[in-house]
Each structure stands twice: as C-alpha cells, then as structure tokens.
C-alpha cells in the first residue's frame, strides 16, 4: 500500500486542526504514508545493550588539592584594575536588553 485512505488523511488533519484542500489531501496521502513507513523502520531497530553504551575513551580527571593560600593584597589588586568605583571593580556590560 503506497497511500493512506482519504479518511485517514482527513482524520490526521482534524487532529492537527488544519483545513486541507482536495489537492493537498492527495499530496498528503502519499507523504504521510512514507512518514509512517519510516516510523515503522525506527520501531524495528533493536534496543541498545548496556555494553554498547560504554564509551571507548576513559577520562581520569585529576583534581588539585584545595590548599589555603595567602589572600591577595587589596591595594595590589586595585593597581591592576582599569576602572573601579569605591571598593568595586567595574566590568563592561556583556548583555544587551
């Protein structure tokens, strides 16, 4: 069967709440059938086995230890800041409204 029936196409159009002209009904009889055949092919695909989902690459991330260090001196930091207001560092706006 290479086409859907006229009633099936009209039923799908009704579900989608669209109005179809006569020439569109004929066009969609073939197109919807092809779409449904493709969906049937997807249904035939075997389920994945968990062994297939294992990645061939393993990543071993090494994180550094958190070590407490001496804080930076406020005056030294503020010497390198191009723009500031009071105790705050001014940065350019990154988002436009």
N, CA, C and O atoms as a GROMACS GRO file, in nm:
protein
  388
    1UNK      N    1   0.084  -0.117   0.000
    1UNK     CA    2   0.000   0.000   0.000
    1UNK      C    3   0.088   0.124   0.000
    1UNK      O    4   0.168   0.142   0.092
    2UNK      N    5   0.075   0.209  -0.101
    2UNK     CA    6   0.162   0.325  -0.112
    2UNK      C    7   0.091   0.456  -0.077
    2UNK      O    8   0.149   0.564  -0.087
    3UNK      N    9  -0.035   0.446  -0.036
    3UNK     CA   10  -0.112   0.565   0.002
    3UNK      C   11  -0.198   0.535   0.123
    3UNK      O   12  -0.238   0.421   0.147
    4UNK      N   13  -0.227   0.640   0.199
    4UNK     CA   14  -0.327   0.629   0.304
    4UNK      C   15  -0.464   0.656   0.242
    4UNK      O   16  -0.474   0.713   0.134
    5UNK      N   17  -0.566   0.615   0.312
    5UNK     CA   18  -0.700   0.644   0.260
    5UNK      C   19  -0.731   0.792   0.282
    5UNK      O   20  -0.670   0.859   0.366
    6UNK      N   21  -0.826   0.839   0.207
    6UNK     CA   22  -0.868   0.980   0.218
    6UNK      C   23  -0.918   1.009   0.360
    6UNK      O   24  -0.891   1.116   0.415
    7UNK      N   25  -0.989   0.915   0.419
    7UNK     CA   26  -1.043   0.932   0.553
    7UNK      C   27  -0.931   0.941   0.658
    7UNK      O   28  -0.941   1.018   0.753
    8UNK      N   29  -0.824   0.862   0.639
    8UNK     CA   30  -0.712   0.866   0.734
    8UNK      C   31  -0.642   1.002   0.729
    8UNK      O   32  -0.604   1.057   0.833
    9UNK      N   33  -0.625   1.055   0.609
    9UNK     CA   34  -0.562   1.187   0.595
    9UNK      C   35  -0.650   1.294   0.658
    9UNK      O   36  -0.600   1.383   0.727
   10UNK      N   37  -0.779   1.286   0.636
   10UNK     CA   38  -0.870   1.384   0.696
   10UNK      C   39  -0.873   1.372   0.848
   10UNK      O   40  -0.887   1.471   0.919
   11UNK      N   41  -0.858   1.250   0.897
   11UNK     CA   42  -0.854   1.230   1.042
   11UNK      C   43  -0.729   1.296   1.101
   11UNK      O   44  -0.737   1.363   1.204
   12UNK      N   45  -0.614   1.277   1.037
   12UNK     CA   46  -0.490   1.340   1.083
   12UNK      C   47  -0.502   1.492   1.076
   12UNK      O   48  -0.459   1.562   1.167
   13UNK      N   49  -0.560   1.542   0.969
   13UNK     CA   50  -0.580   1.688   0.955
   13UNK      C   51  -0.672   1.739   1.064
   13UNK      O   52  -0.651   1.848   1.117
   14UNK      N   53  -0.774   1.663   1.098
   14UNK     CA   54  -0.865   1.703   1.204
   14UNK      C   55  -0.793   1.707   1.338
   14UNK      O   56  -0.814   1.799   1.417
   15UNK      N   57  -0.708   1.608   1.365
   15UNK     CA   58  -0.632   1.607   1.490
   15UNK      C   59  -0.538   1.727   1.498
   15UNK      O   60  -0.517   1.783   1.606
   16UNK      N   61  -0.480   1.765   1.384
   16UNK     CA   62  -0.390   1.879   1.379
   16UNK      C   63  -0.465   2.011   1.369
   16UNK      O   64  -0.405   2.118   1.373
   17UNK      N   65  -0.596   2.002   1.354
   17UNK     CA   66  -0.682   2.119   1.342
   17UNK      C   67  -0.642   2.208   1.223
   17UNK      O   68  -0.630   2.330   1.235
   18UNK      N   69  -0.623   2.141   1.109
   18UNK     CA   70  -0.592   2.215   0.986
   18UNK      C   71  -0.694   2.179   0.879
   18UNK      O   72  -0.748   2.068   0.876
   19UNK      N   73  -0.718   2.273   0.791
   19UNK     CA   74  -0.810   2.252   0.679
   19UNK      C   75  -0.727   2.220   0.555
   19UNK      O   76  -0.630   2.289   0.525
   20UNK      N   77  -0.766   2.116   0.484
   20UNK     CA   78  -0.693   2.076   0.364
   20UNK      C   79  -0.783   2.091   0.241
   20UNK      O   80  -0.902   2.060   0.244
   21UNK      N   81  -0.723   2.140   0.133
   21UNK     CA   82  -0.790   2.144   0.004
   21UNK      C   83  -0.780   2.006  -0.060
   21UNK      O   84  -0.703   1.922  -0.013
   22UNK      N   85  -0.856   1.981  -0.164
   22UNK     CA   86  -0.857   1.850  -0.230
   22UNK      C   87  -0.719   1.808  -0.281
   22UNK      O   88  -0.677   1.694  -0.263
   23UNK      N   89  -0.648   1.902  -0.345
   23UNK     CA   90  -0.515   1.866  -0.398
   23UNK      C   91  -0.416   1.838  -0.285
   23UNK      O   92  -0.324   1.758  -0.303
   24UNK      N   93  -0.433   1.903  -0.169
   24UNK     CA   94  -0.346   1.876  -0.054
   24UNK      C   95  -0.375   1.738   0.003
   24UNK      O   96  -0.283   1.668   0.048
   25UNK      N   97  -0.499   1.698   0.002
   25UNK     CA   98  -0.534   1.564   0.053
   25UNK      C   99  -0.463   1.457  -0.029
   25UNK      O  100  -0.406   1.364   0.027
   26UNK      N  101  -0.466   1.470  -0.160
   26UNK     CA  102  -0.398   1.373  -0.246
   26UNK      C  103  -0.248   1.373  -0.223
   26UNK      O  104  -0.185   1.267  -0.220
   27UNK      N  105  -0.189   1.491  -0.206
   27UNK     CA  106  -0.045   1.501  -0.183
   27UNK      C  107  -0.008   1.436  -0.050
   27UNK      O  108   0.092   1.364  -0.042
   28UNK      N  109  -0.088   1.460   0.054
   28UNK     CA  110  -0.057   1.407   0.186
   28UNK      C  111  -0.087   1.258   0.198
   28UNK      O  112  -0.034   1.193   0.288
   29UNK      N  113  -0.170   1.204   0.111
   29UNK     CA  114  -0.194   1.060   0.114
   29UNK      C  115  -0.064   0.984   0.095
   29UNK      O  116  -0.039   0.883   0.161
   30UNK      N  117   0.020   1.032   0.003
   30UNK     CA  118   0.148   0.966  -0.025
   30UNK      C  119   0.252   1.004   0.081
   30UNK      O  120   0.323   0.918   0.132
   31UNK      N  121   0.259   1.133   0.114
   31UNK     CA  122   0.363   1.180   0.207
   31UNK      C  123   0.346   1.122   0.347
   31UNK      O  124   0.443   1.082   0.409
   32UNK      N  125   0.224   1.118   0.396
   32UNK     CA  126   0.201   1.062   0.529
   32UNK      C  127   0.229   0.913   0.532
   32UNK      O  128   0.276   0.861   0.634
   33UNK      N  129   0.200   0.844   0.424
   33UNK     CA  130   0.232   0.701   0.418
   33UNK      C  131   0.382   0.679   0.425
   33UNK      O  132   0.428   0.589   0.495
   34UNK      N  133   0.459   0.760   0.353
   34UNK     CA  134   0.606   0.749   0.359
   34UNK      C  135   0.656   0.776   0.500
   34UNK      O  136   0.746   0.708   0.549
   35UNK      N  137   0.599   0.876   0.564
   35UNK     CA  138   0.637   0.909   0.700
   35UNK      C  139   0.608   0.795   0.795
   35UNK      O  140   0.690   0.761   0.880
   36UNK      N  141   0.492   0.736   0.782
   36UNK     CA  142   0.455   0.623   0.868
   36UNK      C  143   0.543   0.502   0.843
   36UNK      O  144   0.575   0.428   0.936
   37UNK      N  145   0.583   0.480   0.718
   37UNK     CA  146   0.676   0.370   0.688
   37UNK      C  147   0.811   0.394   0.753
   37UNK      O  148   0.872   0.300   0.804
   38UNK      N  149   0.858   0.518   0.752
   38UNK     CA  150   0.986   0.550   0.816
   38UNK      C  151   0.977   0.528   0.967
   38UNK      O  152   1.073   0.480   1.028
   39UNK      N  153   0.866   0.562   1.027
   39UNK     CA  154   0.847   0.540   1.171
   39UNK      C  155   0.848   0.391   1.202
   39UNK      O  156   0.904   0.348   1.303
   40UNK      N  157   0.788   0.311   1.115
   40UNK     CA  158   0.790   0.166   1.134
   40UNK      C  159   0.931   0.110   1.128
   40UNK      O  160   0.963   0.016   1.199
   41UNK      N  161   1.017   0.168   1.044
   41UNK     CA  162   1.157   0.125   1.038
   41UNK      C  163   1.227   0.153   1.170
   41UNK      O  164   1.308   0.073   1.215
   42UNK      N  165   1.197   0.267   1.232
   42UNK     CA  166   1.259   0.301   1.360
   42UNK      C  167   1.214   0.203   1.468
   42UNK      O  168   1.293   0.165   1.555
   43UNK      N  169   1.091   0.163   1.462
   43UNK     CA  170   1.040   0.067   1.561
   43UNK      C  171   1.112  -0.067   1.551
   43UNK      O  172   1.121  -0.139   1.651
   44UNK      N  173   1.164  -0.101   1.433
   44UNK     CA  174   1.230  -0.230   1.413
   44UNK      C  175   1.374  -0.232   1.464
   44UNK      O  176   1.436  -0.338   1.468
   45UNK      N  177   1.428  -0.116   1.502
   45UNK     CA  178   1.566  -0.110   1.549
   45UNK      C  179   1.574  -0.182   1.683
   45UNK      O  180   1.489  -0.163   1.770
   46UNK      N  181   1.678  -0.265   1.700
   46UNK     CA  182   1.694  -0.339   1.824
   46UNK      C  183   1.727  -0.242   1.937
   46UNK      O  184   1.790  -0.138   1.916
   47UNK      N  185   1.684  -0.278   2.056
   47UNK     CA  186   1.718  -0.198   2.173
   47UNK      C  187   1.868  -0.204   2.197
   47UNK      O  188   1.934  -0.302   2.165
   48UNK      N  189   1.920  -0.098   2.253
   48UNK     CA  190   2.062  -0.094   2.284
   48UNK      C  191   2.092  -0.181   2.405
   48UNK      O  192   2.015  -0.186   2.501
   49UNK      N  193   2.205  -0.247   2.397
   49UNK     CA  194   2.253  -0.324   2.509
   49UNK      C  195   2.344  -0.232   2.590
   49UNK      O  196   2.409  -0.144   2.534
   50UNK      N  197   2.350  -0.251   2.720
   50UNK     CA  198   2.432  -0.161   2.802
   50UNK      C  199   2.578  -0.168   2.762
   50UNK      O  200   2.650  -0.068   2.775
   51UNK      N  201   2.625  -0.281   2.714
   51UNK     CA  202   2.765  -0.292   2.672
   51UNK      C  203   2.795  -0.198   2.556
   51UNK      O  204   2.908  -0.152   2.541
   52UNK      N  205   2.695  -0.170   2.475
   52UNK     CA  206   2.716  -0.082   2.360
   52UNK      C  207   2.726   0.065   2.402
   52UNK      O  208   2.780   0.147   2.327
   53UNK      N  209   2.677   0.098   2.520
   53UNK     CA  210   2.675   0.237   2.563
   53UNK      C  211   2.804   0.278   2.635
   53UNK      O  212   2.818   0.394   2.674
   54UNK      N  213   2.896   0.185   2.652
   54UNK     CA  214   3.022   0.219   2.718
   54UNK      C  215   3.109   0.297   2.622
   54UNK      O  216   3.129   0.256   2.507
   55UNK      N  217   3.161   0.407   2.669
   55UNK     CA  218   3.246   0.492   2.585
   55UNK      C  219   3.382   0.426   2.565
   55UNK      O  220   3.436   0.369   2.659
   56UNK      N  221   3.437   0.433   2.445
   56UNK     CA  222   3.569   0.372   2.421
   56UNK      C  223   3.682   0.453   2.482
   56UNK      O  224   3.797   0.408   2.482
   57UNK      N  225   3.652   0.571   2.533
   57UNK     CA  226   3.754   0.658   2.590
   57UNK      C  227   3.722   0.678   2.738
   57UNK      O  228   3.608   0.706   2.774
   58UNK      N  229   3.823   0.664   2.820
   58UNK     CA  230   3.800   0.692   2.962
   58UNK      C  231   3.879   0.816   3.001
   58UNK      O  232   3.995   0.834   2.961
   59UNK      N  233   3.816   0.899   3.077
   59UNK     CA  234   3.879   1.022   3.122
   59UNK      C  235   3.900   1.012   3.273
   59UNK      O  236   3.805   0.996   3.350
   60UNK      N  237   4.023   1.021   3.312
   60UNK     CA  238   4.056   1.021   3.454
   60UNK      C  239   4.100   1.162   3.490
   60UNK      O  240   4.216   1.199   3.470
   61UNK      N  241   4.009   1.238   3.542
   61UNK     CA  242   4.040   1.376   3.577
   61UNK      C  243   4.109   1.378   3.712
   61UNK      O  244   4.062   1.320   3.809
   62UNK      N  245   4.221   1.445   3.714
   62UNK     CA  246   4.291   1.461   3.841
   62UNK      C  247   4.269   1.604   3.887
   62UNK      O  248   4.304   1.700   3.818
   63UNK      N  249   4.212   1.616   4.004
   63UNK     CA  250   4.185   1.747   4.059
   63UNK      C  251   4.295   1.783   4.158
   63UNK      O  252   4.348   1.698   4.230
   64UNK      N  253   4.327   1.908   4.159
   64UNK     CA  254   4.430   1.952   4.254
   64UNK      C  255   4.368   1.961   4.393
   64UNK      O  256   4.246   1.974   4.407
   65UNK      N  257   4.452   1.953   4.493
   65UNK     CA  258   4.404   1.964   4.629
   65UNK      C  259   4.373   2.110   4.658
   65UNK      O  260   4.442   2.201   4.611
   66UNK      N  261   4.269   2.131   4.736
   66UNK     CA  262   4.238   2.266   4.780
   66UNK      C  263   4.336   2.302   4.892
   66UNK      O  264   4.339   2.238   4.997
   67UNK      N  265   4.412   2.403   4.866
   67UNK     CA  266   4.508   2.448   4.966
   67UNK      C  267   4.482   2.594   4.996
   67UNK      O  268   4.464   2.676   4.906
   68UNK      N  269   4.481   2.623   5.122
   68UNK     CA  270   4.460   2.761   5.164
   68UNK      C  271   4.588   2.839   5.141
   68UNK      O  272   4.696   2.797   5.184
   69UNK      N  273   4.576   2.952   5.074
   69UNK     CA  274   4.692   3.036   5.048
   69UNK      C  275   4.665   3.175   5.101
   69UNK      O  276   4.554   3.208   5.142
   70UNK      N  277   4.767   3.253   5.099
   70UNK     CA  278   4.756   3.391   5.146
   70UNK      C  279   4.670   3.470   5.048
   70UNK      O  280   4.683   3.456   4.927
   71UNK      N  281   4.583   3.554   5.103
   71UNK     CA  282   4.496   3.635   5.018
   71UNK      C  283   4.577   3.744   4.951
   71UNK      O  284   4.680   3.788   5.002
   72UNK      N  285   4.529   3.787   4.835
   72UNK     CA  286   4.595   3.895   4.764
   72UNK      C  287   4.572   4.027   4.838
   72UNK      O  288   4.467   4.048   4.898
   73UNK      N  289   4.670   4.112   4.832
   73UNK     CA  290   4.658   4.242   4.896
   73UNK      C  291   4.563   4.330   4.813
   73UNK      O  292   4.577   4.339   4.691
   74UNK      N  293   4.467   4.393   4.879
   74UNK     CA  294   4.367   4.476   4.813
   74UNK      C  295   4.432   4.586   4.729
   74UNK      O  296   4.390   4.609   4.616
   75UNK      N  297   4.531   4.652   4.782
   75UNK     CA  298   4.595   4.764   4.711
   75UNK      C  299   4.667   4.716   4.585
   75UNK      O  300   4.666   4.785   4.483
   76UNK      N  301   4.729   4.601   4.592
   76UNK     CA  302   4.799   4.546   4.475
   76UNK      C  303   4.698   4.511   4.366
   76UNK      O  304   4.723   4.537   4.248
   77UNK      N  305   4.585   4.452   4.404
   77UNK     CA  306   4.482   4.415   4.308
   77UNK      C  307   4.426   4.540   4.243
   77UNK      O  308   4.410   4.544   4.121
   78UNK      N  309   4.395   4.641   4.321
   78UNK     CA  310   4.333   4.763   4.268
   78UNK      C  311   4.428   4.841   4.177
   78UNK      O  312   4.382   4.922   4.097
   79UNK      N  313   4.559   4.821   4.188
   79UNK     CA  314   4.655   4.887   4.098
   79UNK      C  315   4.638   4.835   3.955
   79UNK      O  316   4.664   4.908   3.859
   80UNK      N  317   4.596   4.710   3.940
   80UNK     CA  318   4.582   4.647   3.808
   80UNK      C  319   4.442   4.660   3.750
   80UNK      O  320   4.417   4.615   3.638
   81UNK      N  321   4.351   4.722   3.823
   81UNK     CA  322   4.213   4.737   3.777
   81UNK      C  323   4.200   4.865   3.696
   81UNK      O  324   4.230   4.973   3.747
   82UNK      N  325   4.156   4.857   3.569
   82UNK     CA  326   4.147   4.978   3.487
   82UNK      C  327   4.037   5.074   3.535
   82UNK      O  328   4.055   5.196   3.529
   83UNK      N  329   3.923   5.022   3.581
   83UNK     CA  330   3.812   5.107   3.625
   83UNK      C  331   3.753   5.051   3.755
   83UNK      O  332   3.729   4.931   3.767
   84UNK      N  333   3.730   5.140   3.850
   84UNK     CA  334   3.669   5.097   3.975
   84UNK      C  335   3.581   5.208   4.029
   84UNK      O  336   3.598   5.326   3.997
   85UNK      N  337   3.487   5.167   4.114
   85UNK     CA  338   3.401   5.261   4.184
   85UNK      C  339   3.403   5.219   4.330
   85UNK      O  340   3.353   5.112   4.365
   86UNK      N  341   3.460   5.300   4.414
   86UNK     CA  342   3.472   5.264   4.555
   86UNK      C  343   3.554   5.138   4.569
   86UNK      O  344   3.666   5.131   4.519
   87UNK      N  345   3.500   5.038   4.636
   87UNK     CA  346   3.571   4.910   4.655
   87UNK      C  347   3.536   4.808   4.548
   87UNK      O  348   3.574   4.692   4.558
   88UNK      N  349   3.463   4.851   4.443
   88UNK     CA  350   3.415   4.757   4.342
   88UNK      C  351   3.491   4.774   4.211
   88UNK      O  352   3.531   4.885   4.175
   89UNK      N  353   3.511   4.663   4.141
   89UNK     CA  354   3.576   4.663   4.010
   89UNK      C  355   3.467   4.679   3.905
   89UNK      O  356   3.368   4.605   3.908
   90UNK      N  357   3.482   4.772   3.813
   90UNK     CA  358   3.386   4.792   3.705
   90UNK      C  359   3.423   4.703   3.587
   90UNK      O  360   3.540   4.695   3.547
   91UNK      N  361   3.324   4.636   3.534
   91UNK     CA  362   3.345   4.549   3.417
   91UNK      C  363   3.249   4.593   3.307
   91UNK      O  364   3.145   4.651   3.337
   92UNK      N  365   3.282   4.567   3.179
   92UNK     CA  366   3.193   4.608   3.072
   92UNK      C  367   3.063   4.525   3.073
   92UNK      O  368   3.061   4.410   3.116
   93UNK      N  369   2.957   4.586   3.025
   93UNK     CA  370   2.828   4.518   3.014
   93UNK      C  371   2.838   4.412   2.906
   93UNK      O  372   2.883   4.440   2.795
   94UNK      N  373   2.794   4.290   2.938
   94UNK     CA  374   2.804   4.181   2.841
   94UNK      C  375   2.669   4.147   2.777
   94UNK      O  376   2.666   4.080   2.674
   95UNK      N  377   2.559   4.192   2.836
   95UNK     CA  378   2.427   4.160   2.784
   95UNK      C  379   2.358   4.288   2.740
   95UNK      O  380   2.366   4.391   2.806
   96UNK      N  381   2.291   4.280   2.628
   96UNK     CA  382   2.211   4.394   2.582
   96UNK      C  383   2.066   4.364   2.614
   96UNK      O  384   2.023   4.249   2.609
   97UNK      N  385   1.992   4.467   2.645
   97UNK     CA  386   1.849   4.447   2.675
   97UNK      C  387   1.767   4.471   2.551
   97UNK      O  388   1.645   4.460   2.555
   0.00000   0.00000   0.00000
